[in-house]
Every structure is written in C-alpha cells, then in structure tokens.
Amino acid sequence: MDLQGVGALAAAGVAAASVPVVLIVGRWQLRATLRAADAAQRAGNEQAQATYRAALDAVKAQAAASHNHWRRGTQRDAYAAFLLADHQHREASDGLPTRIDSDPTTLARLRAEVESTKGALRAAYVAVDLEGPGDLAFIADSIVTHAFLVADARQREAAMERALIQLVEMSVEESRGGVDAASRDRARNCVECLVRLQMAVQQGPWEGDPRALPGGTPDELAQLTYDVFTAMDSVGDGLSQADKSALLDMHFAGRPQLRPGYEQWNAELERARREFVRAARTELGAS
C-alpha cells in the first residue's frame, strides 16, 4: 500500500474515533442545558410563589385592618349609644321628685318618661353585651342594675311627694277646688296625725320601718297608727288608696332617698359609670 492509502486509512480511523467523543460531549451539553432550564424553572416557580404569598399576605392584612376598623366602629357606636341612653334615663329620673305637683297626670307623664328611658337603656345594654368584651358588658350591667334601683326609689318618693302635696293643698284655706271648711279640717287633722306618727318613729329605738318587725307594729305606735287610718278614712275620696299607702310608707319608713340603701346604690352607680368610660377608652385604643 502506498503512502497515500495509509494516510487515508489513518484519517478514517481518527474520524471514526472522534464520533463517540462528540456524542458524549453533546450529551453532557444537553444535560447541562436541561439542568439549567430546570433550575431556571424552579427559580421562576419559587419567585412566582413568593410574589403570590406576598400579595395574599397583603390582602389578608388589608382585610384584617378593614375588619378591625369596622369592629372598632361598631363598638364605639354601641358604647356611645349606651352612655347616651344612661344620660337620658338619669335626667328623667333626677327630675321626678322636683317636677311633680298635686295633679296625678303630671306624675303619670313623668313616670312614663322614666319607663321609656328604661327601655332604651335596656336595648343599649344588649348591644354592648353583644359587642363585648365581657368585662365591659359586666360593668354596663352594673350601671343598668343600680340606675334602675335609684330610679325606682325616686319614683316611689315622687308618688309620696305628690300625695303629700295634695293633702296639704286640701288642708289650707286657699286650696284649689273650693274645698269646704269641714273638709279642710279633716285634711289638716290627717296631716297632724301623720306628723305625730313620723316623730314617734324617728324618736323610737327601731331601725327602718317598724312595721317590718317580727311582732308587727310596736304597741307604742298602735294608737298613733289607728289615728292615722281614722283620719285618712275621714278625708274620703280626696285621697286614693295608692295615695294613702304612699303617705304611710313615707311616715313609717322615711323618704326612699334618705334610706341607707339609696346612698350605696348611687355610689355604685357613679363608680360603674366612671369605670365604663375608662374601660371603653382602653378597648377602643384611645389615649
């Protein structure tokens, strides 16, 4: 074989040997390309997920902020409505003993105002109880309880005061309605009997209403009590049965606003009112 043939065979051998090398190199390059593409895809997915989570967290934060704002608004409205209802109820009950006269319709109208504000206060309390929190609702319940106790005492005293005003008007010469002299004398005697009974009760050793003692009305008051009943009967229809009962309660047990429990109710009511305002400000985040 000449030199040219040998060269051709050698070149063919080299070419044949280089084919597997090219294939191997190409395969490595393909794998590298695939790995790079896979890594890029994973990185892209992670970036997309991070972006999605960030957007979702932002939406959740915005929704939470909006809900908290709405929640504070409804609580603020409930607390404000409760304080307003309490103020209106206090104004109505405070005016009871001082705004009455002998006309029964005046007392009926004032009592109706108090009852109306009671209903509004109950409704306002329900809203506070629903909105919470529980400790603030507990304070609101204390306000309602003691406000009603105070108002009831004032209503009883207003009824006593109205009956007394009517009896005194019946006993004076310039009384309205043209009361005759005999009727004035009977009314005046009734007033005097009530005063004697009240003085005996106040000077006695009893605490509270002596009629509530285990043995009933003490013997020392028996005659005075009989005189009062007789005098009231002599007045006739000038005093209703409710008026007579109110006058007896006034002179046996005293005015409700002067009784020991009333002062305690008032103190508890004012304490609860201050505590409610403080707790509401804390709950709403006020400074």
BAFI-3210 file (N, C-alpha, C; in Angstrom, 3 decimals, decimal comma, padded with zeros to 6 digits):
// residues 287
n [1|2|3|4|5|6|7|8|9|10|11|12|13|14|15|16|17|18|19|20|21|22|23|24|25|26|27|28|29|30|31|32|33|34|35|36|37|38|39|40|41|42|43|44|45|46|47|48|49|50|51|52|53|54|55|56|57|58|59|60|61|62|63|64|65|66|67|68|69|70|71|72|73|74|75|76|77|78|79|80|81|82|83|84|85|86|87|88|89|90|91|92|93|94|95|96|97|98|99|100|101|102|103|104|105|106|107|108|109|110|111|112|113|114|115|116|117|118|119|120|121|122|123|124|125|126|127|128|129|130|131|132|133|134|135|136|137|138|139|140|141|142|143|144|145|146|147|148|149|150|151|152|153|154|155|156|157|158|159|160|161|162|163|164|165|166|167|168|169|170|171|172|173|174|175|176|177|178|179|180|181|182|183|184|185|186|187|188|189|190|191|192|193|194|195|196|197|198|199|200|201|202|203|204|205|206|207|208|209|210|211|212|213|214|215|216|217|218|219|220|221|222|223|224|225|226|227|228|229|230|231|232|233|234|235|236|237|238|239|240|241|242|243|244|245|246|247|248|249|250|251|252|253|254|255|256|257|258|259|260|261|262|263|264|265|266|267|268|269|270|271|272|273|274|275|276|277|278|279|280|281|282|283|284|285|286|287]
n.u [000,884|000,553|001,846|-000,161|-002,518|-002,192|-002,334|-004,969|-006,363|-005,590|-006,706|-009,362|-009,629|-009,155|-011,287|-013,398|-012,953|-013,423|-016,158|-017,685|-016,734|-017,718|-020,420|-020,625|-019,808|-021,794|-024,002|-023,435|-023,539|-026,242|-027,448|-026,526|-027,743|-030,435|-030,492|-029,954|-032,174|-034,147|-033,451|-033,797|-036,538|-037,448|-036,569|-038,036|-040,615|-040,480|-040,105|-042,504|-044,292|-043,494|-044,111|-046,890|-047,574|-046,819|-048,566|-050,973|-050,682|-050,676|-053,269|-054,682|-053,804|-054,820|-057,547|-057,840|-057,203|-059,278|-061,457|-060,911|-061,104|-063,801|-064,890|-064,080|-065,509|-068,226|-068,242|-067,638|-069,914|-071,867|-071,061|-071,233|-073,964|-075,002|-074,023|-075,345|-078,025|-078,028|-077,527|-079,865|-081,782|-080,984|-081,458|-084,249|-085,093|-083,900|-085,370|-087,804|-088,707|-088,781|-090,298|-092,966|-096,481|-099,660|-101,329|-102,383|-101,911|-099,553|-097,552|-097,967|-097,201|-094,470|-093,518|-093,960|-092,072|-089,716|-089,960|-089,841|-087,209|-085,945|-086,465|-084,991|-082,427|-082,099|-082,121|-079,825|-077,922|-078,000|-076,782|-074,161|-073,499|-073,468|-071,410|-069,240|-066,065|-066,433|-065,877|-066,405|-069,100|-070,054|-069,638|-071,401|-073,803|-073,893|-074,271|-076,862|-078,378|-078,061|-078,863|-081,566|-082,450|-082,040|-083,734|-086,241|-086,511|-086,712|-089,063|-090,901|-090,634|-091,504|-094,201|-095,000|-094,463|-096,226|-098,726|-098,564|-098,406|-100,931|-102,579|-101,794|-102,574|-105,299|-105,722|-105,393|-106,705|-106,669|-106,718|-106,996|-109,937|-112,118|-112,525|-114,494|-114,887|-115,118|-114,014|-111,439|-110,614|-110,627|-108,646|-106,481|-106,277|-105,505|-102,948|-101,665|-101,816|-100,219|-097,749|-097,299|-097,066|-094,783|-092,812|-092,785|-091,856|-089,295|-088,077|-088,047|-086,615|-086,227|-084,891|-085,184|-088,282|-090,731|-092,958|-092,092|-091,035|-090,554|-092,744|-094,681|-096,265|-095,061|-096,372|-096,253|-096,730|-099,217|-101,659|-101,196|-100,977|-103,544|-104,951|-104,038|-105,064|-107,794|-108,058|-107,343|-109,415|-111,480|-110,994|-111,916|-112,731|-110,829|-108,240|-106,624|-106,469|-103,902|-102,523|-102,852|-101,445|-098,882|-098,356|-098,349|-096,111|-094,133|-094,120|-093,689|-091,404|-089,777|-088,394|-087,490|-085,029|-083,570|-082,953|-080,731|-079,829|-080,109|-078,071|-075,835|-076,464|-076,346|-073,637|-072,404|-073,405|-072,286|-069,582|-069,495|-070,159|-067,934|-065,953|-066,835|-066,477|-063,675|-062,877|-064,017|-062,583|-060,056|-060,516|-061,085|-058,731|-058,102|-056,277]
n.v [-001,184|002,139|005,260|007,181|005,717|004,676|007,023|007,761|005,709|006,119|008,624|008,023|006,351|008,057|009,789|008,054|007,450|009,869|010,243|008,984|010,596|013,130|012,617|012,025|014,442|016,088|014,986|015,596|018,346|018,676|017,634|019,481|021,751|021,068|020,795|023,413|024,677|023,471|024,348|027,068|027,095|026,166|028,232|030,288|029,419|029,453|032,192|033,143|031,956|033,195|035,836|035,564|034,735|037,000|038,888|037,725|037,830|040,575|041,194|039,812|041,220|043,751|043,134|042,322|044,709|046,332|044,959|045,202|047,947|048,333|046,831|048,267|050,556|049,721|048,937|051,374|052,843|051,357|051,686|054,477|054,877|053,550|055,104|057,494|056,696|056,058|058,591|059,974|058,505|059,054|061,825|061,864|060,443|061,921|064,261|063,601|063,888|066,671|067,886|067,433|067,918|068,426|067,285|064,252|063,425|064,626|063,272|060,752|061,212|061,882|059,499|057,822|058,823|058,072|055,266|054,901|055,700|053,735|051,447|052,120|052,138|049,476|048,268|049,424|048,342|045,642|045,757|046,476|044,216|042,309|043,247|043,285|043,700|040,959|041,870|044,588|044,586|043,524|045,646|047,477|046,178|046,472|049,223|049,465|047,950|049,358|051,909|051,500|050,767|053,172|054,860|053,653|054,106|056,878|057,179|056,090|057,935|060,227|059,641|059,646|062,318|063,660|062,827|063,938|066,680|067,050|066,471|068,490|070,756|070,372|070,998|073,691|077,036|078,523|076,628|074,949|074,278|074,789|073,704|072,821|074,121|072,094|069,860|070,829|070,907|068,192|067,253|068,721|067,631|065,065|065,522|066,380|064,067|062,306|063,612|063,389|060,613|060,167|061,522|059,982|057,548|058,291|058,988|056,649|053,398|051,868|050,522|051,381|050,468|050,179|048,562|046,284|044,676|041,563|041,066|042,675|045,933|047,992|048,264|050,822|052,427|051,838|053,228|055,711|054,894|053,929|056,328|057,656|056,050|056,396|059,166|059,334|057,881|059,628|061,686|060,814|060,515|062,242|061,434|058,845|055,229|054,419|056,806|057,011|054,742|055,429|057,666|056,511|054,805|056,754|058,052|056,029|054,565|056,510|058,824|057,435|058,288|058,955|056,692|054,037|052,189|053,597|055,542|053,889|052,594|054,754|055,454|053,149|053,237|055,602|054,914|052,723|054,006|055,693|053,711|052,366|054,235|054,493|051,833|051,548|053,413|052,268|049,834|050,752|051,823|054,430|057,334]
n.w [000,000|-000,817|000,343|000,269|000,506|003,039|004,560|004,097|005,330|007,973|008,493|008,291|010,476|012,614|012,304|012,772|015,443|016,658|016,662|018,871|020,925|020,319|020,558|023,267|024,404|023,410|024,672|027,336|027,231|026,599|028,876|030,743|029,774|030,140|032,921|033,658|032,580|034,111|036,660|036,295|035,862|038,336|039,973|038,883|039,513|042,325|042,746|041,687|043,472|045,838|045,233|044,985|047,590|049,007|047,921|048,729|051,525|051,829|051,033|053,004|055,268|054,695|054,704|057,368|058,670|057,728|058,807|061,558|061,801|061,160|063,232|065,544|065,019|065,219|067,892|069,125|068,439|069,818|072,501|072,773|072,321|074,516|076,674|076,103|076,383|079,091|080,175|079,401|080,794|083,399|083,527|083,280|085,578|087,616|087,628|088,706|091,589|091,817|089,858|090,090|090,866|092,486|090,662|089,382|086,756|085,993|087,430|086,299|083,652|083,962|085,042|082,885|081,111|082,413|082,315|079,567|078,994|080,421|078,884|076,582|077,652|078,402|075,847|074,733|076,395|075,617|073,100|073,835|075,288|073,258|071,597|073,285|075,067|077,519|080,168|080,032|079,368|081,726|083,492|082,348|082,882|085,647|085,791|084,661|086,509|088,994|088,232|087,716|090,264|091,661|090,179|090,641|093,377|093,365|091,945|093,745|095,820|094,515|094,164|096,835|097,492|095,778|096,801|099,351|098,772|097,652|099,885|101,662|100,213|100,318|102,933|103,452|103,491|101,133|099,209|096,054|094,131|095,724|098,398|101,176|104,589|106,543|105,260|104,909|107,551|108,232|106,501|107,494|110,039|109,363|108,309|110,660|112,246|110,779|111,038|113,821|114,016|112,451|113,946|116,274|115,269|114,380|116,770|118,146|119,122|116,883|113,844|110,532|108,942|111,305|111,042|109,873|111,804|113,644|115,378|114,322|114,074|116,660|120,027|121,054|118,909|118,103|118,736|117,532|114,897|114,462|114,709|112,428|110,314|110,803|110,394|107,715|106,533|107,056|105,326|102,937|099,482|098,692|098,824|097,139|097,375|096,754|097,249|100,050|100,903|100,023|101,624|104,180|103,945|103,604|106,128|107,940|107,043|105,988|103,549|100,416|099,263|101,446|102,760|103,883|101,830|099,441|099,197|098,913|096,493|094,727|094,950|093,924|091,359|090,261|090,424|088,663|086,276|085,829|085,575|083,312|081,227|081,305|080,715|078,172|076,650|076,808|075,456|072,886|072,203|072,777|073,769]
ca.u [000,000|001,403|001,719|-001,471|-003,552|-002,016|-002,851|-006,436|-006,853|-005,382|-007,697|-010,681|-009,634|-009,297|-012,682|-014,301|-012,733|-013,933|-017,634|-018,195|-016,372|-018,688|-021,716|-020,553|-019,787|-023,144|-024,919|-023,152|-024,055|-027,705|-027,812|-026,277|-028,796|-031,690|-030,411|-030,069|-033,579|-034,937|-033,143|-034,449|-037,979|-037,709|-036,383|-039,202|-041,768|-040,320|-040,343|-043,944|-044,955|-043,195|-044,924|-048,277|-047,745|-046,735|-049,829|-052,015|-050,493|-051,102|-054,739|-055,142|-053,545|-055,796|-058,860|-057,827|-057,263|-060,636|-062,355|-060,665|-061,674|-065,267|-065,193|-063,971|-066,611|-069,471|-068,110|-067,746|-071,326|-072,607|-070,697|-071,776|-075,423|-075,278|-073,801|-076,422|-079,248|-077,870|-077,690|-081,279|-082,503|-080,646|-082,176|-085,679|-085,322|-083,493|-086,394|-089,072|-089,197|-088,829|-091,153|-094,348|-097,437|-100,750|-102,073|-101,909|-101,454|-098,152|-096,742|-098,090|-096,389|-093,060|-093,214|-093,900|-090,774|-088,693|-090,100|-089,369|-085,743|-085,526|-086,461|-083,865|-081,186|-082,018|-081,739|-078,432|-077,088|-077,928|-075,778|-072,847|-073,281|-073,138|-070,140|-068,192|-065,768|-067,270|-065,699|-067,078|-070,530|-070,335|-069,747|-072,653|-074,893|-073,926|-074,895|-078,304|-078,967|-078,117|-079,667|-082,969|-082,732|-082,148|-084,936|-087,419|-086,619|-087,190|-090,478|-091,683|-090,637|-092,344|-095,586|-095,222|-094,472|-097,469|-099,826|-098,436|-098,779|-102,387|-103,170|-101,540|-103,445|-106,660|-105,810|-105,227|-107,910|-106,572|-106,547|-107,762|-111,059|-113,228|-112,760|-115,235|-114,150|-115,094|-113,044|-110,102|-110,297|-110,308|-107,337|-105,489|-106,126|-104,751|-101,552|-101,139|-101,663|-099,047|-096,557|-097,088|-096,576|-093,407|-091,942|-092,659|-090,995|-087,923|-087,548|-088,056|-085,369|-086,272|-084,146|-086,009|-089,732|-091,139|-093,997|-091,441|-090,505|-091,169|-094,041|-095,559|-096,153|-094,919|-097,526|-096,107|-097,213|-100,541|-102,676|-100,893|-101,313|-105,010|-105,392|-103,747|-106,042|-109,095|-108,008|-107,351|-110,770|-112,366|-110,747|-112,775|-112,183|-109,795|-107,003|-106,822|-105,843|-102,458|-102,005|-102,791|-100,347|-097,627|-098,160|-097,964|-094,719|-093,277|-094,015|-093,169|-090,068|-088,998|-088,252|-086,544|-083,709|-082,873|-082,720|-079,319|-079,512|-080,092|-076,744|-074,940|-076,785|-075,826|-072,180|-072,055|-073,769|-071,274|-068,333|-069,617|-070,135|-066,538|-065,230|-067,251|-065,807|-062,258|-062,723|-064,352|-061,438|-058,988|-060,893|-061,044|-057,372|-057,984|-055,214]
ca.v [000,000|003,319|006,229|007,876|004,817|004,616|008,295|007,741|004,818|006,783|009,714|007,404|005,860|009,210|010,285|007,100|007,534|011,147|010,248|008,805|011,757|014,195|012,226|012,182|015,883|016,622|014,546|016,402|019,709|018,606|017,503|020,770|022,678|020,670|021,158|024,877|025,025|023,038|025,274|028,351|026,928|026,129|029,591|031,069|028,986|029,975|033,636|033,349|031,619|034,262|037,000|035,251|034,775|038,402|039,530|037,171|038,402|041,981|041,192|039,415|042,336|044,798|042,676|042,367|046,115|046,808|044,345|045,818|049,304|048,181|046,333|049,396|051,479|049,204|049,007|052,783|053,226|050,702|052,321|055,840|054,778|053,159|056,271|058,451|056,163|056,216|060,019|060,336|057,879|059,799|063,105|061,626|060,035|063,012|065,296|063,126|064,479|068,134|068,394|066,994|068,747|067,599|066,693|062,875|063,227|065,052|062,141|059,676|061,566|061,771|058,069|057,263|059,216|057,224|053,913|054,921|055,713|052,407|050,559|052,476|051,723|048,008|047,955|049,817|047,356|044,425|045,996|046,400|042,807|041,598|043,717|042,918|042,398|040,561|042,669|045,870|044,297|043,336|046,995|048,046|045,542|047,113|050,538|049,272|047,474|050,410|053,018|051,151|050,843|054,590|055,403|053,134|054,831|058,227|057,089|055,928|059,205|061,167|059,311|060,138|063,774|064,119|062,615|064,908|067,994|067,081|066,534|069,832|071,689|070,187|071,440|075,145|077,757|078,999|075,475|074,991|073,362|075,188|072,744|073,446|074,220|070,795|069,019|071,327|070,491|066,762|067,113|069,245|066,638|063,953|065,953|066,388|062,679|061,775|064,216|062,767|059,259|060,240|061,911|058,826|056,566|058,797|059,038|055,311|052,627|050,952|050,831|051,088|050,502|049,349|047,606|045,061|043,924|040,232|041,108|043,655|047,309|048,045|048,772|052,263|053,122|051,310|054,267|056,701|054,285|053,911|057,701|057,991|055,366|057,054|060,479|059,129|057,498|060,797|062,545|060,305|060,314|063,236|060,679|057,494|054,198|054,481|057,966|056,684|053,795|056,168|058,507|055,632|054,402|057,917|058,409|054,892|054,155|057,646|059,023|056,460|058,853|059,119|055,370|053,629|051,539|054,537|056,134|052,864|052,411|055,906|055,365|052,078|053,693|056,551|054,175|051,931|054,927|056,073|052,535|052,054|055,167|054,129|050,560|051,750|054,082|051,276|048,870|051,414|052,272|055,878|057,755]
ca.w [000,000|-000,897|001,440|000,175|001,052|004,508|005,116|004,040|006,395|009,280|008,645|008,543|011,863|013,542|012,210|013,460|016,898|017,194|016,709|020,247|021,765|020,013|021,120|024,732|024,705|023,142|025,736|028,536|027,000|026,681|030,292|031,399|029,337|030,799|034,338|033,753|032,331|035,271|037,759|035,985|036,068|039,783|040,486|038,465|040,319|043,687|042,686|041,494|044,729|046,800|044,847|045,294|049,043|049,432|047,546|049,589|052,869|051,773|051,004|054,347|056,186|054,395|055,169|058,832|059,063|057,466|059,791|062,863|061,756|061,253|064,576|066,476|064,750|065,807|069,348|069,513|068,337|070,902|073,771|072,779|072,468|075,905|077,540|075,844|076,995|080,539|080,481|079,265|081,905|084,617|083,504|083,528|086,971|088,514|087,684|089,262|092,841|091,791|088,784|090,276|091,593|093,003|089,544|089,141|085,377|085,908|087,877|085,305|082,483|084,325|085,175|081,534|080,564|083,036|081,779|078,188|079,011|080,900|077,727|075,718|078,319|078,272|074,468|074,551|077,099|074,805|072,060|074,483|075,640|072,027|071,062|074,216|075,684|078,631|081,374|079,834|079,465|083,154|084,073|081,843|083,627|086,961|085,597|084,474|087,764|090,016|087,715|087,914|091,702|092,004|089,546|091,340|094,646|093,069|091,571|094,974|096,542|093,777|094,495|098,197|097,468|095,145|097,742|100,442|098,224|097,526|101,216|102,214|099,497|100,820|104,323|103,583|103,087|099,754|098,327|094,812|094,023|096,579|099,472|102,273|105,846|107,225|104,538|105,222|108,924|108,215|105,855|108,420|111,106|108,785|108,263|112,030|112,691|110,098|111,639|115,138|113,785|111,959|115,056|117,168|114,603|114,356|118,133|118,719|119,036|115,746|112,631|109,372|109,073|112,456|110,656|109,411|112,942|113,753|116,057|113,708|114,547|118,123|120,767|121,248|117,716|117,743|118,794|116,500|113,604|114,383|114,464|111,037|109,474|111,001|109,749|106,264|106,136|107,133|104,161|101,872|098,142|098,404|098,653|096,632|098,201|096,478|097,975|101,476|101,085|099,856|102,802|105,292|103,721|103,837|107,542|108,686|106,594|105,537|102,106|099,838|099,008|102,730|103,334|103,742|100,571|098,324|099,092|098,383|095,074|093,992|094,918|092,993|090,016|089,793|090,235|087,431|085,133|085,592|085,136|081,939|080,314|081,273|080,005|076,757|076,030|076,678|074,416|071,578|071,940|072,927|074,690]
c.u [000,908|001,095|000,367|-002,567|-003,460|-002,568|-004,364|-007,008|-006,701|-006,412|-009,072|-010,765|-009,830|-010,728|-013,648|-014,164|-013,342|-015,456|-018,156|-017,900|-017,362|-020,038|-021,727|-020,589|-021,156|-024,141|-024,706|-023,726|-025,596|-028,169|-027,632|-027,369|-030,125|-031,678|-030,563|-031,514|-034,453|-034,715|-033,832|-035,950|-038,324|-037,565|-037,564|-040,439|-041,693|-040,580|-041,839|-044,714|-044,722|-044,016|-046,391|-048,528|-047,699|-048,037|-050,966|-051,922|-050,951|-052,622|-055,295|-054,951|-054,536|-057,185|-058,938|-057,929|-058,661|-061,626|-062,183|-061,234|-063,189|-065,679|-065,128|-065,113|-067,916|-069,415|-068,281|-069,207|-072,141|-072,324|-071,300|-073,291|-075,791|-075,105|-074,898|-077,717|-079,195|-078,069|-079,160|-082,111|-082,226|-081,397|-083,652|-085,935|-084,934|-084,601|-087,686|-089,512|-089,407|-089,810|-092,630|-095,176|-098,565|-101,545|-101,543|-101,385|-100,001|-097,228|-096,790|-097,218|-094,899|-092,640|-093,098|-092,574|-089,663|-088,751|-089,605|-087,848|-085,187|-085,439|-085,291|-082,542|-081,003|-081,532|-080,277|-077,492|-076,937|-076,862|-074,366|-072,508|-072,880|-071,749|-068,975|-067,165|-066,592|-067,115|-066,382|-068,599|-070,941|-070,495|-071,053|-073,855|-075,019|-074,571|-076,411|-078,970|-079,128|-078,896|-081,154|-083,351|-082,923|-083,427|-086,204|-087,617|-087,162|-088,655|-091,358|-091,751|-091,494|-093,823|-095,933|-095,362|-095,762|-098,646|-099,771|-098,825|-100,298|-103,055|-102,981|-102,417|-104,890|-106,840|-105,702|-106,425|-107,865|-106,380|-107,451|-108,932|-112,215|-113,556|-113,460|-114,435|-114,047|-114,077|-111,621|-109,680|-109,918|-108,937|-106,229|-105,242|-105,312|-103,257|-100,939|-100,923|-100,432|-097,755|-096,271|-096,543|-095,110|-092,432|-091,727|-091,742|-089,536|-087,294|-087,480|-086,743|-085,271|-085,391|-084,987|-087,488|-090,163|-092,243|-093,396|-090,846|-091,220|-092,554|-095,028|-095,334|-096,070|-096,150|-097,462|-096,659|-098,646|-101,597|-102,456|-101,241|-102,820|-105,534|-105,171|-104,768|-107,413|-109,134|-108,036|-108,732|-111,704|-112,182|-111,600|-112,043|-111,125|-108,432|-107,343|-106,165|-104,327|-101,822|-101,850|-101,635|-098,998|-097,331|-097,759|-096,509|-093,765|-093,056|-093,577|-091,698|-089,190|-088,929|-087,219|-085,139|-082,912|-082,585|-081,298|-078,982|-079,364|-078,707|-075,742|-075,196|-076,194|-074,314|-071,733|-072,339|-072,705|-069,934|-068,364|-069,577|-068,702|-065,743|-065,584|-066,535|-064,328|-062,048|-063,036|-063,198|-060,280|-059,281|-060,767|-059,652|-057,191|-056,895|-055,821]
c.v [001,217|004,272|006,941|007,013|004,725|005,871|008,297|006,871|005,445|007,868|009,150|006,895|006,968|009,730|009,369|007,195|008,806|011,178|010,026|009,990|012,887|013,892|012,423|013,644|016,504|016,240|015,354|017,820|019,743|018,511|018,831|021,780|022,372|021,040|022,666|025,320|024,654|023,972|026,618|028,270|026,904|027,515|030,478|030,719|029,542|031,470|033,935|033,058|032,693|035,504|036,788|035,334|036,199|039,140|039,048|037,726|039,858|042,087|040,840|040,550|043,460|044,417|042,732|043,798|046,685|046,246|044,978|047,226|049,257|047,751|047,456|050,382|051,007|049,225|050,444|053,239|052,626|051,371|053,721|055,816|054,406|054,347|057,315|057,980|056,296|057,663|060,431|059,729|058,625|061,128|062,913|061,283|061,134|064,049|064,883|063,859|065,992|068,701|068,046|068,070|067,828|066,902|065,275|062,661|063,666|063,913|060,999|059,959|061,416|060,309|057,412|057,614|058,329|055,811|053,831|054,899|054,401|051,428|050,839|052,030|050,209|047,627|048,302|048,848|046,075|044,583|045,913|044,954|041,995|041,980|043,354|044,034|042,144|041,430|044,026|045,695|044,100|044,687|047,652|047,466|046,149|048,496|050,398|048,887|048,609|051,635|052,743|051,190|052,295|055,184|054,924|053,845|056,237|058,212|056,926|057,237|060,244|060,914|059,798|061,659|064,304|063,974|063,632|066,302|068,104|067,215|067,918|070,857|071,581|070,790|072,946|075,857|078,178|077,850|075,582|074,016|073,693|074,194|073,444|073,346|072,876|069,854|069,473|070,884|069,017|066,514|067,604|068,261|065,432|064,291|065,895|064,977|062,029|062,323|063,598|061,344|059,280|060,597|060,745|057,764|057,007|058,794|057,661|054,575|051,754|051,454|050,428|051,191|049,615|048,357|046,270|044,234|042,574|040,242|042,083|045,038|047,330|048,663|050,290|053,067|052,736|052,413|055,318|056,168|054,259|055,313|058,098|057,333|056,033|058,395|060,334|058,730|058,694|061,734|062,095|060,136|061,342|062,596|059,286|056,495|054,184|055,665|057,653|055,734|054,496|057,029|057,672|055,189|055,552|058,163|057,251|054,616|055,316|057,734|058,049|057,008|059,090|057,783|054,913|053,033|052,493|055,143|055,149|052,629|053,530|055,839|054,296|052,493|054,634|055,869|053,394|052,826|055,349|054,896|052,173|052,955|054,805|052,851|050,713|052,426|053,114|050,303|049,479|051,944|053,762|056,197|058,393]
c.w [000,000|000,251|001,427|000,738|002,553|005,146|005,136|005,132|007,764|009,517|008,936|009,963|012,865|013,534|012,931|014,961|017,475|017,320|018,118|021,149|021,562|020,625|022,635|025,127|024,479|024,216|027,006|028,396|027,115|028,124|031,041|031,050|030,036|032,286|034,538|033,552|033,519|036,458|037,534|036,220|037,555|040,406|040,118|039,266|041,732|043,745|042,541|042,779|045,788|046,509|045,213|046,802|049,563|049,121|048,435|050,999|052,905|051,780|052,382|055,344|055,967|054,901|056,687|059,332|058,862|058,480|061,169|062,915|061,880|062,662|065,607|066,270|065,366|067,330|069,833|069,477|069,485|072,240|073,874|072,983|073,907|076,847|077,344|076,498|078,517|080,951|080,418|080,393|083,204|084,660|083,830|084,986|087,952|088,675|088,358|090,531|092,778|090,769|088,973|090,960|092,048|091,900|089,268|087,723|085,191|086,311|086,864|084,087|082,787|084,483|083,803|080,868|081,115|082,454|080,337|078,134|079,569|079,727|076,799|076,331|078,250|076,866|074,205|075,251|076,278|073,720|072,645|074,823|074,406|071,511|071,970|074,390|076,945|079,855|081,249|079,899|080,918|083,852|083,626|082,578|085,020|086,873|085,495|085,789|088,766|089,534|087,912|089,393|092,135|091,431|090,247|092,671|094,415|092,635|092,808|095,755|095,837|094,062|095,904|098,205|096,849|096,085|098,876|099,978|098,129|098,892|101,833|101,518|099,983|102,218|104,507|102,986|101,626|098,776|097,111|094,889|094,952|097,671|100,639|103,573|106,555|106,572|104,819|106,623|108,974|107,575|106,780|109,558|110,612|108,716|109,657|112,556|112,049|110,701|113,008|114,987|113,348|113,085|116,012|116,570|114,659|115,748|118,795|118,508|117,781|114,600|111,426|109,690|110,237|112,129|110,236|110,549|113,066|114,383|115,455|114,298|116,076|118,796|120,945|120,074|117,352|117,697|117,715|115,110|113,397|114,059|113,002|110,107|109,577|110,275|108,223|105,766|106,126|105,942|102,981|100,565|097,772|098,189|098,143|097,573|097,985|097,197|099,464|101,769|100,974|101,070|104,026|105,150|104,018|105,323|108,432|108,335|106,149|104,022|101,552|099,623|100,290|103,397|103,036|102,377|099,412|098,121|098,507|096,898|094,234|093,857|093,919|091,553|089,465|089,571|088,915|086,195|084,801|085,028|083,699|080,941|080,191|080,454|078,521|076,026|075,823|075,539|073,017|071,253|072,049|073,943|075,910]
res [m|d|l|q|g|v|g|a|l|a|a|a|g|v|a|a|a|s|v|p|v|v|l|i|v|g|r|w|q|l|r|a|t|l|r|a|a|d|a|a|q|r|a|g|n|e|q|a|q|a|t|y|r|a|a|l|d|a|v|k|a|q|a|a|a|s|h|n|h|w|r|r|g|t|q|r|d|a|y|a|a|f|l|l|a|d|h|q|h|r|e|a|s|d|g|l|p|t|r|i|d|s|d|p|t|t|l|a|r|l|r|a|e|v|e|s|t|k|g|a|l|r|a|a|y|v|a|v|d|l|e|g|p|g|d|l|a|f|i|a|d|s|i|v|t|h|a|f|l|v|a|d|a|r|q|r|e|a|a|m|e|r|a|l|i|q|l|v|e|m|s|v|e|e|s|r|g|g|v|d|a|a|s|r|d|r|a|r|n|c|v|e|c|l|v|r|l|q|m|a|v|q|q|g|p|w|e|g|d|p|r|a|l|p|g|g|t|p|d|e|l|a|q|l|t|y|d|v|f|t|a|m|d|s|v|g|d|g|l|s|q|a|d|k|s|a|l|l|d|m|h|f|a|g|r|p|q|l|r|p|g|y|e|q|w|n|a|e|l|e|r|a|r|r|e|f|v|r|a|a|r|t|e|l|g|a|s]
***
